Amino acid sequence: MRATLLAGVSAAVFGLAVSTASAEAPDAAFNRISTFNVVANLPAGADPAKSTAAEIITFTEDGRTLIYSDSPGKRIGFIDITDPAMPKPAGVVALDGEPTTTVVIGSKAYVGVNTSESKANPSGHLAVVDIASRKVEDKIDLGGQPDSVTKSPDGSYLAIAIENERDEEVNDGAIPQSPPGNLTYFEVKNGRVVDESKKVVDLTGLAAVAPEDPEPEYVDINARNEVVVTLQENNHVVVVDLPTGKVTSHFSAGTVDLDKIDTKKDKVIDLSGSLKAVPREPDTVQWLDEDRFVIANEGDWKGGSRGFSIFDKTGKLLFESGAAPEHLAVRLGHYPDKRNKKGIEMEGAEVATFAGERLIFVASERGSLVFVYRDKGGAEAPEFLQVLPGGVGPEGLIAIPARDLFVTASETDLREDGGIGSVVTVYQRQPGAKPAYPTILSADGTDGLPIWWSALSGFAADPKTPGKLYAVTDSAYAQARILTVDATALPAEIVAATVLTKGGEPAKDLDLEGIAVRPEGGFWVVSEGNPEKKEKPTQNLLLRVDADGVVAEEIALPEALAGQATRFGFEGVAVAGSGADETVWIAVQREWKDDPKGFVKLLAYKPAVKSWSYVRYPLDTVAKGWVGLSELTPYKDGFIAIERDNQIGVDAKIKKLTFVSLKGVTPAPLGSEAQPPVLSKSEVKDLLPLLQAPKGYVLDKVESFAIDAAGNAFIVTDNDGVDGSSGETQFIAIGKLD
C-alpha cells in the first residue's frame, strides 16, 4: 500500500509551480461558475422561511436539468442548466414522504421515498416520476426505508440500499436495532423498471459488528453488474453479483491509526494528537474500475477516520488517505474545530472520466470542501489536484463529463440563524485554467505541519515591505494570534503565526477585530467586548503588543463610556502620527446607547497623554438587517473604512469602502459638553461585484482591508471559524486606489 504525502503540500499545488504531490502541473482546473439557491425553487404557497435542502443530486440524460432531493420539503426539485452559468428554477414534484436519492432512466425519474412512521416500523417506495409532465406515475413498494439508489452502467439494473436506519434515541444509537436492512434491486427493460422483477438480498450474518442488523448506506454498480454496498454502522463492505443475486465477497472496512490530528474541542487547532484503530465506517462508495472502489469514511458512529480509502473487491486495501485531507483543510482555514470530534467528516464521493483522466471527488461535510484527485490506477496513490469550495455541508456530488461539468448539493440550511440556505453549486472544467480557490492558505510551521488559521478579522500592512501584511483572528479561537501574510504569493500565503501572551502565558478572553502597525514597532490591536453576555461579560480593549506578541499594555475605556457599550464594539484600529503626536483611532461597529440612530463613533486615543476623544460616522440604512463598520485603514489625510450590512447571499446590499477626511476635524473630548463632529464620507469602491465574482454566494463578513507599502489594496472575508459557514475565505487583491 502507498499513501500520498499531502501534509507538506505548499501553495505551489494551487498556483503556478509544480507541486510536491504531482510530477506535472494540471493542464485544466475545475472552477465554480454558478450557485443556485434552493429557496428560489419553492412551489407556490410554500413558506420561504421553512428549511430546505439539496441533499443528493442527479441529472437528466441530456445533461441540461439537475434533480435534487429536498427531504424537509418532501419533494424533488428541478434546475435548468441549459446555461450552466445561469441556472434557473424548473419546478418541483411533491412526494408522499421524504426523498432520498433519484435515478434517471430515459424519460423517468425513480425516487427513493421514505414513508416510515417510525424507525421501528420502516417503510418506503420507489416513486416513478415523468420528467416532462412533472407527475408521479407509479409507486413501487420497497418494504423498508430506502437510502441510496443507483443504476447499472448498461441500464439493466436498478439497486437500492434499504437502510432501515437505527434510532439514535434508543440505547444511545447502538445497534442492533430491528428490523435489519437489505439490498433490493430490479431489472430494467425497455427503459422501465420491471416491478415484478424485485429481488431482495439478505445481508445479515456478514459483518462482525451487529451481524443481525445490517444497515446499508450506499450502493454503486460497475460495468460487470456487480454492486458494492457499504454497511456504515457495521463498518463493512459487501459485493453482490446482480445477475445471480449472490454475495461474491464481503469484508470489514477496517480501522485507521491517525497521527498528527486535533483531538480536543478547545478552540485551538493542535495537530499533535493521535487516535488508534478508528473504524472507517464508510458512507459513499464509487467504483473506480471493475475491480477497485473508493469509500468516503464518514465515521458516523464510533468512527472519525476523517479520510477516504481505496479497496479492491477482494478486500485488499490499496490506498489510505489518513489525515492528509484534514491537514489540507487546516491549511485552507476550513478545519471545523467546533465539530472536532469527527474532524472534517468525509461523506460524499464521485468518480468520473474527464478528457481521458479518471478523477476522484471526495467531499468533506464538516469542512465544506471537495477534494479532487487523479486516479493513477492499481495500487498507486491518487494524485491530489485541487479543492473546490461551495455551500455548507456538501453531500451530493455528480459529474457531467459530456458537458465538462461537476455539481455539488449542500443540504445545510442556516437561514434561521442568519446564514446561507441550501445551495447547488456548478463547476466547469476549464482547459488551461488554474484553480481560482483557495485565495489564501498557510505554509508549514516550524513543526512541519500547516500553520492553522481561520476567522481572519483584521489586516494591516507592513509600512516598509510591499506585500507583507499582518492579520488577527477573532474569538472563534481561544488563542489570540497575529499572522504574517505574504500577499505577493498566489494564493496569498500565511508564513508565520505569533501567539499573544501575558505573563508568559497565552492571552485569554480576547476577540481581536483589528490591527495596526505602530510607528515605533510592534502593534496596536483591538479586542471587541460584549458587556451584554449573561456569563462572563467582556470589555472593549486597546492593546499595545510587542513584535514578539507580548501584551505590553492593556487600555480599557473610561468607565462612563464603557457603560454605553453594546455587544457591537471595537471593530477596527488605525494609527495617525508618531511620537507625541501618535493617535490611535478605533472604529466602533454599531451605535452604542448614547449614539443617535445611524451614527457610530470613531474613538481617538493619544498614548502620550492617555486622552480619549471622538467623532461620529454616518451609516447608510437598509431595509433588512443592520449596517456597521468593519475596518479602519489610514489613507491620505483620513481613513478608509469598510461599511457593510450583515446580510448574506442575494440579501446583501451594502459592502463598500468609504473615505473620511480628518482635515480640519477636531474630535470632541470624552466627557465634555462639546458635540462631536460628524464626518463627511465618500464612496471609494462598491465591494459587492468583487464578492459576487467568485460565483458563490456573497459572503457576509468582509471585515479586512489593507494597503501595502507599494500602494496595493486588499480585502479579506471572515469565515467565522467554519462555524455556521462554509469556511470559504476570499482574499481579493484590488490593486491601487484612484
C-alpha positions in Angstrom: 0.0 0.0 0.0 1.2 3.5 -0.8 -0.1 6.7 0.8 0.1 10.0 -0.9 2.0 12.6 1.0 -0.2 15.7 1.3 0.8 17.1 4.6 3.7 19.1 3.0 1.7 20.4 0.1 2.6 24.0 -0.4 1.0 26.9 -2.3 2.5 25.6 -5.4 -0.2 22.9 -5.6 -2.8 25.6 -6.0 -0.9 28.0 -8.1 1.8 28.2 -10.7 4.6 25.8 -9.7 4.8 22.0 -9.8 3.6 20.6 -6.5 5.2 18.2 -4.1 2.3 15.8 -4.8 2.5 15.9 -8.6 5.1 15.3 -11.2 3.3 17.6 -13.6 1.1 20.6 -13.3 -2.6 20.0 -14.1 -3.5 21.1 -17.6 -7.0 22.0 -16.6 -8.9 23.0 -13.5 -12.5 23.0 -12.2 -13.8 26.4 -11.2 -17.1 27.5 -9.9 -19.3 29.1 -12.4 -22.6 29.4 -10.6 -24.5 28.9 -7.4 -28.2 28.2 -7.2 -30.3 28.9 -4.0 -32.8 26.1 -3.4 -35.2 28.6 -1.8 -35.5 30.1 -5.3 -37.3 27.0 -6.4 -40.2 26.8 -4.0 -43.7 25.8 -5.2 -46.5 28.3 -5.0 -47.7 28.8 -1.4 -44.7 27.3 0.2 -43.3 29.1 3.3 -39.9 30.5 2.3 -38.9 30.6 6.0 -39.0 26.9 6.3 -35.9 24.8 6.0 -35.0 23.5 2.6 -32.3 21.0 1.4 -30.5 19.8 -1.7 -29.1 16.5 -0.4 -28.5 14.1 -3.3 -28.4 15.3 -6.9 -28.5 13.8 -10.4 -29.3 15.0 -13.9 -31.4 14.2 -16.9 -29.9 12.2 -19.8 -29.4 15.3 -21.9 -27.4 16.8 -19.0 -29.5 20.0 -19.1 -31.6 19.6 -16.0 -30.5 18.8 -12.4 -32.8 16.9 -10.0 -32.2 17.2 -6.3 -33.9 15.7 -3.2 -35.4 18.2 -0.7 -36.2 16.0 2.3 -37.6 18.7 4.6 -40.0 19.8 1.8 -40.9 16.2 0.8 -40.2 17.0 -2.8 -37.7 16.8 -5.6 -36.6 19.9 -7.3 -35.5 20.6 -10.9 -32.9 23.1 -12.0 -32.5 24.2 -15.7 -28.8 24.3 -16.5 -29.1 24.8 -20.2 -26.8 27.6 -19.5 -24.8 26.2 -16.5 -23.5 29.7 -15.7 -27.1 30.9 -15.1 -29.1 28.1 -13.5 -32.9 28.6 -13.4 -35.6 27.2 -11.2 -37.5 24.5 -13.1 -40.2 23.4 -10.7 -40.7 20.7 -8.1 -42.7 17.4 -7.6 -44.4 16.8 -4.3 -44.0 13.3 -2.8 -45.7 11.2 -0.2 -42.7 11.1 2.0 -39.0 12.1 2.3 -37.0 11.6 -0.9 -33.5 10.1 -0.6 -31.9 9.5 -4.0 -33.1 9.9 -7.5 -32.0 8.0 -10.6 -32.9 8.9 -14.2 -33.7 6.2 -16.8 -34.8 7.7 -20.1 -37.8 10.0 -19.5 -38.5 8.8 -16.0 -37.0 9.7 -12.6 -37.0 6.9 -10.0 -37.0 8.4 -6.5 -36.4 6.5 -3.2 -39.1 7.8 -0.8 -39.0 7.2 2.9 -42.5 6.9 4.4 -41.6 5.3 7.7 -43.9 6.1 10.6 -41.1 5.3 13.0 -37.6 3.8 13.0 -39.0 0.6 14.4 -41.6 0.4 11.6 -39.8 1.5 8.4 -41.5 1.7 5.0 -40.9 3.3 1.6 -41.4 3.1 -2.1 -39.9 3.9 -5.4 -41.8 6.9 -6.9 -41.8 6.9 -10.7 -41.9 10.5 -11.9 -42.5 11.5 -15.5 -39.9 14.2 -16.1 -41.8 16.0 -18.9 -45.1 16.3 -17.0 -43.6 16.5 -13.5 -46.1 14.0 -12.2 -45.8 10.8 -10.1 -47.0 8.0 -12.4 -46.4 5.0 -10.1 -45.2 3.8 -6.7 -43.3 0.6 -6.3 -43.3 -0.7 -2.7 -39.9 -1.4 -1.2 -40.9 -2.9 2.1 -38.5 -0.7 4.0 -36.7 2.7 4.2 -34.6 3.4 1.1 -31.4 5.3 1.2 -29.1 5.2 -1.8 -30.4 4.3 -5.3 -28.3 3.6 -8.3 -28.5 2.2 -11.9 -26.0 0.0 -13.7 -23.9 1.5 -16.5 -25.6 -0.6 -19.1 -29.0 0.3 -17.8 -30.1 -3.2 -17.0 -30.5 -2.9 -13.2 -31.6 -0.5 -10.5 -30.4 -1.2 -7.0 -31.5 0.3 -3.6 -29.9 0.3 -0.2 -32.7 -0.4 2.2 -31.2 1.0 5.3 -33.9 0.7 8.0 -31.7 3.1 10.0 -31.2 2.9 13.7 -32.9 5.2 16.2 -30.2 7.4 17.8 -32.5 8.0 20.7 -32.6 4.3 21.6 -29.7 2.7 23.5 -27.5 5.7 22.6 -27.9 4.8 19.0 -26.1 1.5 19.4 -27.0 -1.4 17.0 -28.5 -4.0 16.6 -32.0 -2.5 16.3 -34.6 -4.3 14.4 -35.6 -4.6 11.6 -32.5 -5.2 9.6 -31.8 -3.6 6.2 -31.1 -5.3 2.9 -30.2 -4.8 -0.8 -33.2 -4.6 -3.1 -32.9 -4.5 -6.8 -34.9 -4.6 -10.0 -34.3 -5.4 -13.7 -34.7 -2.6 -16.2 -36.2 -3.5 -19.6 -37.0 -1.1 -22.4 -36.1 1.8 -20.3 -38.5 1.0 -17.5 -38.1 -0.7 -14.1 -39.9 -4.0 -14.0 -41.9 -4.1 -10.8 -42.3 -7.9 -10.6 -38.5 -8.4 -11.0 -37.9 -7.2 -7.5 -35.2 -9.2 -5.6 -34.0 -8.9 -2.1 -30.5 -9.8 -1.0 -30.2 -10.8 2.7 -27.1 -9.1 4.2 -27.4 -10.4 7.7 -24.7 -12.7 9.2 -21.9 -11.0 7.3 -20.4 -8.2 9.5 -18.6 -8.7 12.7 -20.4 -5.6 14.1 -24.1 -6.4 14.8 -24.4 -9.0 12.0 -28.1 -9.4 12.7 -28.7 -5.7 11.8 -27.0 -4.7 8.6 -27.6 -1.0 7.8 -26.8 -0.5 4.1 -25.8 3.1 3.4 -24.7 3.4 -0.2 -24.6 1.4 -3.4 -22.8 1.6 -6.8 -22.8 -0.8 -9.8 -19.8 -1.5 -12.1 -19.8 -2.5 -15.8 -19.9 -6.2 -14.8 -23.2 -5.5 -12.9 -21.6 -6.1 -9.6 -23.0 -3.9 -6.9 -20.8 -2.7 -4.0 -22.7 -1.9 -0.7 -21.4 -0.1 2.3 -22.8 -1.0 5.7 -21.8 2.1 7.5 -22.6 1.3 11.2 -21.5 -2.3 10.7 -18.1 -1.0 9.3 -18.5 -3.5 6.4 -18.4 -3.7 2.6 -20.4 -6.2 0.5 -20.1 -7.1 -3.2 -23.1 -8.7 -4.9 -23.4 -10.2 -8.4 -26.7 -8.9 -9.7 -27.5 -11.5 -12.4 -27.3 -14.2 -9.7 -28.1 -12.2 -6.6 -25.2 -13.9 -4.8 -22.8 -12.2 -2.4 -19.4 -12.7 -4.1 -17.3 -11.0 -1.4 -17.6 -9.2 1.9 -15.1 -7.8 4.4 -14.6 -5.3 7.2 -13.8 -1.8 6.2 -11.1 -2.0 8.9 -9.6 0.7 11.1 -7.1 3.5 10.7 -4.4 4.8 13.0 -4.3 8.6 12.9 -1.4 10.7 13.9 -0.9 14.5 13.9 -4.5 15.3 14.3 -6.5 17.6 16.5 -8.5 15.6 19.1 -9.6 18.2 21.6 -12.6 20.5 21.4 -10.8 23.5 23.0 -10.9 26.3 20.3 -7.3 25.6 19.4 -6.2 23.6 16.4 -3.4 21.4 17.8 -2.2 18.8 15.4 -0.2 16.8 18.0 -2.9 14.3 18.8 -3.5 10.8 17.7 -6.2 8.1 17.6 -5.7 4.4 17.2 -7.8 1.8 15.5 -10.6 4.1 14.4 -13.3 2.3 12.4 -13.6 3.7 8.9 -17.5 3.5 8.8 -17.8 4.2 5.1 -20.6 6.3 3.7 -20.5 6.8 -0.1 -18.8 4.2 -2.3 -17.9 4.6 -6.0 -16.3 2.1 -8.4 -13.0 3.2 -9.9 -13.0 0.4 -12.4 -14.3 -3.2 -12.5 -12.0 -4.2 -9.6 -11.4 -1.2 -7.4 -13.6 1.3 -5.5 -13.2 4.3 -3.3 -15.0 4.8 0.0 -15.6 8.1 1.9 -15.1 7.3 5.6 -17.5 9.5 7.5 -17.1 7.8 10.8 -20.7 8.4 11.8 -21.0 6.3 14.9 -17.8 5.1 16.5 -15.5 6.4 13.8 -13.9 9.7 12.8 -11.4 8.4 10.4 -11.6 11.7 8.5 -10.4 10.5 5.1 -11.0 8.1 2.2 -9.7 4.7 1.1 -9.4 2.6 -2.0 -10.0 -1.2 -1.9 -10.2 -3.9 -4.4 -13.3 -6.1 -4.4 -11.5 -8.9 -2.6 -11.0 -6.6 0.4 -7.4 -5.6 -0.2 -6.6 -2.1 1.0 -4.8 -0.3 -1.8 -4.7 3.3 -0.5 -5.5 5.1 2.7 -5.5 8.9 2.8 -5.2 9.1 6.6 -5.2 12.6 8.0 -3.8 14.2 4.8 -7.1 15.7 3.6 -7.6 17.1 7.1 -4.2 18.8 7.0 -5.3 20.4 3.7 -8.4 21.6 5.4 -6.3 23.2 8.2 -4.0 24.8 5.6 -7.0 26.3 3.9 -8.7 27.6 7.0 -11.6 25.1 6.6 -11.0 22.9 9.7 -14.1 22.8 11.8 -12.7 22.9 15.3 -16.2 23.3 16.9 -17.2 20.0 15.3 -13.8 18.5 16.2 -14.9 15.1 17.5 -15.2 13.6 14.0 -12.9 16.0 12.2 -13.8 17.1 8.6 -16.1 14.1 8.1 -15.8 12.7 4.6 -19.2 11.8 3.3 -19.8 12.2 -0.4 -17.8 10.8 -3.3 -17.9 10.7 -7.1 -15.8 9.1 -9.8 -15.8 10.2 -13.5 -13.6 10.4 -16.5 -12.8 13.9 -18.0 -10.6 14.2 -21.1 -9.4 10.6 -20.6 -8.5 11.0 -17.0 -10.2 9.2 -14.2 -10.9 11.7 -11.4 -12.0 11.1 -7.8 -14.1 13.7 -6.0 -14.4 13.4 -2.2 -16.5 15.8 -0.1 -15.9 16.9 3.5 -19.3 17.5 5.1 -17.9 19.5 8.1 -15.1 21.3 6.2 -17.4 22.1 3.3 -14.7 21.3 0.7 -14.5 18.9 -2.2 -11.1 17.3 -2.8 -10.2 16.4 -6.4 -7.7 13.7 -7.2 -6.4 12.0 -10.4 -6.6 8.2 -10.2 -3.3 6.6 -11.0 -4.6 3.1 -11.3 -3.8 -0.1 -9.5 -2.3 0.3 -6.1 -0.6 3.7 -6.9 -1.6 6.6 -4.7 -4.1 9.0 -6.3 -2.6 12.4 -7.2 -4.1 15.5 -5.5 -5.2 18.2 -7.9 -7.3 20.9 -6.2 -10.1 21.7 -3.8 -13.5 23.2 -4.5 -15.5 25.5 -2.2 -19.3 25.5 -2.2 -22.2 25.6 0.2 -22.4 24.3 3.8 -22.2 20.6 4.1 -21.7 19.3 0.5 -23.1 15.7 0.3 -24.5 15.1 -3.1 -21.8 15.0 -5.9 -22.4 14.4 -9.6 -20.2 14.7 -12.6 -21.5 15.5 -16.1 -18.3 14.8 -18.2 -20.2 15.3 -21.6 -20.6 19.0 -20.6 -17.3 19.3 -18.6 -19.4 20.0 -15.5 -19.3 18.9 -11.9 -22.1 19.7 -9.4 -22.4 19.6 -5.6 -25.6 19.7 -3.5 -25.2 21.2 0.0 -28.0 20.2 2.3 -27.4 22.5 5.3 -29.9 25.5 5.6 -28.7 28.1 8.1 -31.1 30.9 7.2 -32.8 30.8 10.6 -29.5 31.9 12.1 -28.7 34.5 9.5 -26.6 32.2 7.4 -26.9 30.9 3.8 -29.5 28.3 2.8 -29.0 25.1 1.0 -27.4 25.6 -2.4 -26.4 23.7 -5.6 -23.0 24.7 -7.0 -21.9 24.2 -10.6 -18.2 23.9 -11.6 -16.8 23.8 -15.0 -13.6 22.0 -16.2 -11.6 24.7 -17.9 -8.6 23.6 -20.0 -5.5 25.8 -19.4 -7.0 27.4 -16.3 -5.7 27.4 -12.8 -7.8 26.8 -9.7 -9.5 30.1 -8.5 -9.6 28.7 -5.0 -8.1 28.9 -2.5 -7.2 32.6 -2.4 -5.2 32.3 0.8 -3.5 29.3 2.5 -0.8 28.6 5.0 2.8 27.4 4.8 4.2 24.8 7.2 5.2 25.9 10.6 8.5 25.0 12.4 7.0 21.6 13.3 6.5 20.7 9.6 2.7 20.9 9.9 0.3 23.5 8.4 0.1 26.8 10.3 -3.5 26.7 11.5 -5.8 29.6 10.9 -9.4 30.7 10.2 -11.7 33.6 11.2 -9.5 36.4 9.8 -10.9 39.5 11.3 -8.5 42.4 10.7 -5.5 43.2 8.5 -2.7 45.8 8.4 0.3 46.4 6.1 3.9 46.4 7.0 5.0 50.0 6.3 8.3 49.0 4.6 7.9 45.7 2.7 5.5 45.5 -0.2 3.1 42.6 0.0 3.8 41.9 3.7 0.6 42.0 5.7 -0.4 41.2 9.3 -3.7 39.6 10.3 -5.5 38.8 13.5 -8.0 36.1 14.3 -11.1 36.5 16.5 -12.9 34.8 19.3 -13.6 31.7 17.2 -10.3 30.6 18.9 -9.1 30.6 22.4 -5.6 31.8 21.3 -5.3 35.4 20.1 -2.8 35.4 17.3 -1.1 37.7 14.8 -0.4 36.1 11.4 2.1 37.2 8.9 0.9 37.1 5.3 2.8 37.2 2.0 0.4 38.8 -0.4 2.9 38.5 -3.3 2.3 34.8 -3.4 -0.5 33.3 -5.4 -2.5 32.3 -3.5 -1.6 34.6 -0.6 0.4 32.6 2.0 0.4 32.8 5.8 4.0 32.3 6.6 4.1 32.8 10.4 1.9 32.9 13.5 2.6 34.8 16.8 0.5 34.0 19.9 -0.3 37.0 22.1 1.0 36.4 25.6 0.5 37.9 29.1 2.8 37.0 31.9 4.4 34.3 29.8 1.0 32.6 29.1 -1.3 32.8 26.1 -3.6 35.8 26.5 -7.2 34.8 27.2 -10.7 36.1 26.6 -9.7 38.2 23.6 -11.7 38.8 20.5 -9.3 40.5 18.1 -11.0 42.5 15.4 -8.4 45.0 14.2 -4.6 45.5 14.0 -2.4 48.5 13.2 1.4 48.7 13.0 3.0 51.1 15.5 5.4 53.6 14.0 7.9 52.7 16.8 7.5 48.9 16.2 5.0 46.4 17.4 1.3 46.7 17.0 -1.9 48.1 18.3 -4.7 45.6 18.3 -8.3 45.9 19.5 -10.4 43.3 21.2 -14.2 43.6 20.8 -16.0 43.3 24.1 -19.5 42.1 24.8 -20.9 43.6 28.0 -24.3 42.0 27.3 -23.1 38.5 27.9 -25.0 36.8 30.7 -22.0 34.9 31.7 -18.6 36.4 31.8 -19.2 39.8 30.0 -16.1 41.2 28.3 -14.6 44.7 27.8 -13.6 46.5 24.7 -9.8 46.8 24.9 -7.0 48.5 23.1 -3.8 46.5 23.4 -0.2 47.6 22.8 1.7 44.5 21.6 5.4 44.0 21.1 6.6 42.4 17.9 7.1 39.1 19.7 3.4 39.0 20.8 3.9 40.1 24.4 1.0 42.4 25.5 2.9 45.4 26.8 -0.2 47.5 27.8 -3.9 46.9 28.1 -6.1 50.0 27.8 -9.7 50.0 28.8 -12.3 52.6 28.0 -13.2 55.2 30.6 -15.9 53.8 32.8 -18.6 56.3 31.7 -18.1 55.4 28.0 -17.8 51.7 28.7 -21.2 51.8 30.3 -22.7 52.9 27.0 -21.3 50.0 25.1 -23.4 47.2 23.4 -22.2 43.9 22.1 -21.2 45.6 18.8 -17.9 47.1 19.9 -14.3 47.7 18.7 -14.0 46.5 15.1 -11.0 48.3 13.5 -7.9 50.3 14.5 -5.6 52.6 12.7 -2.7 54.9 13.7 -2.1 58.5 12.7 1.1 60.5 13.6 4.1 59.3 15.6 5.9 60.1 18.9 4.0 62.6 21.0 1.5 63.1 18.1 0.7 59.4 17.8 -3.1 58.9 17.8 -4.8 55.6 17.8 -8.2 55.6 16.0 -10.8 52.9 16.8 -13.9 52.1 14.8 -16.9 51.0 16.8 -19.1 48.7 14.7 -22.6 49.9 15.5 -24.5 52.5 17.5 -24.0 52.5 21.3 -26.6 53.6 23.8 -25.6 57.2 23.7 -25.4 57.4 19.9 -28.1 58.9 17.6 -29.6 56.2 15.4 -27.5 55.8 12.2 -24.3 57.2 13.7 -21.3 55.4 15.2 -18.2 56.5 17.0 -14.7 56.7 15.8 -12.7 56.9 19.0 -9.3 58.7 19.2 -6.7 57.8 21.9 -3.5 59.7 22.4 -1.0 57.4 24.2 1.3 60.3 25.2 -1.4 62.0 27.4 -3.8 59.0 27.7 -6.7 61.1 26.5 -9.9 60.0 24.7 -11.9 61.9 22.2 -14.3 61.0 19.4 -16.1 61.9 16.1 -19.2 60.3 14.6 -19.5 58.4 11.3 -22.9 58.4 9.4 -24.1 54.9 8.4 -26.2 54.0 5.5 -29.5 52.3 6.1 -31.0 49.1 4.7 -34.5 47.6 4.6 -33.2 44.3 6.1 -30.7 43.8 8.9 -28.2 46.3 10.1 -25.2 48.3 8.8 -22.0 48.9 10.7 -18.2 49.4 10.3 -15.7 46.5 10.0 -12.3 48.1 9.4 -10.3 51.3 9.5 -7.2 51.9 7.4 -5.0 55.1 7.1 -5.3 56.8 3.7 -4.1 60.3 2.8 -5.4 62.8 5.4 -8.0 60.4 6.8 -9.2 56.8 6.7 -10.8 54.2 4.5 -13.5 52.3 6.3 -15.4 49.1 5.4 -19.1 49.8 5.8 -21.3 46.7 5.4 -24.6 45.2 6.2 -24.9 41.9 8.0 -26.7 40.1 5.1 -25.5 37.2 3.1 -26.1 35.9 -0.5 -28.8 37.7 -2.5 -29.9 39.7 0.5 -26.5 41.5 0.8 -27.0 45.2 -0.3 -24.1 47.2 1.3 -20.5 46.0 1.2 -18.3 49.0 0.4 -15.2 51.1 1.1 -15.6 54.7 2.1 -13.2 57.5 2.7 -13.4 60.1 5.5 -11.1 63.0 5.8 -9.9 64.3 9.1 -8.6 67.6 7.6 -9.8 70.4 9.8 -11.6 68.0 12.2 -11.2 68.4 15.9 -12.6 65.4 17.9 -14.7 66.1 20.9 -13.1 65.1 24.3 -14.9 62.4 26.1 -17.0 63.8 29.0 -17.1 67.3 27.5 -20.2 69.2 26.6 -18.9 69.7 23.1 -20.8 68.0 20.3 -18.6 65.6 18.3 -18.1 66.5 14.6 -19.9 64.3 12.1 -17.5 63.1 9.4 -18.3 63.5 5.7 -17.9 60.3 3.8 -17.5 59.4 0.1 -17.7 56.0 -1.5 -14.3 54.6 -2.7 -15.4 51.2 -4.0 -18.5 49.1 -4.1 -17.3 45.6 -3.0 -20.4 43.7 -4.0 -19.1 43.0 -7.5 -15.9 41.7 -6.1 -17.7 39.4 -3.7 -20.0 38.2 -6.5 -17.2 37.5 -8.9 -16.2 34.1 -7.4 -19.7 32.8 -8.4 -20.5 31.5 -4.9 -22.8 33.4 -2.6 -21.9 36.9 -1.3 -20.1 36.3 1.9 -21.4 38.3 4.9 -18.3 39.4 6.7 -15.9 41.4 4.5 -14.0 42.5 7.6 -10.5 43.4 6.5 -8.8 46.0 4.2 -5.2 46.9 3.9 -3.0 48.9 1.6 0.6 47.6 1.4 3.8 49.6 1.1 3.6 49.6 -2.7 0.0 51.1 -2.6 -1.7 47.8 -3.5 -5.0 47.2 -1.7 -6.6 44.0 -0.5 -9.9 42.9 1.1 -10.5 39.8 3.1 -13.6 38.0 4.4 -14.0 36.4 7.8 -15.3 32.8 7.7 -16.4 32.6 11.4 -14.0 29.7 12.1 -16.2 27.4 9.9 -19.0 27.7 12.5 -22.3 28.3 10.7 -20.5 29.0 7.4 -18.9 27.1 4.5 -15.5 28.1 5.7 -14.8 30.0 2.5 -12.3 32.9 2.8 -11.9 35.3 -0.1 -8.6 37.2 -0.2 -9.0 39.7 -3.0 -6.4 42.0 -4.5 -8.0 45.2 -5.8 -4.9 47.0 -7.0 -4.1 50.6 -6.4 -6.9 53.0 -5.4 -7.7 56.1 -7.5 
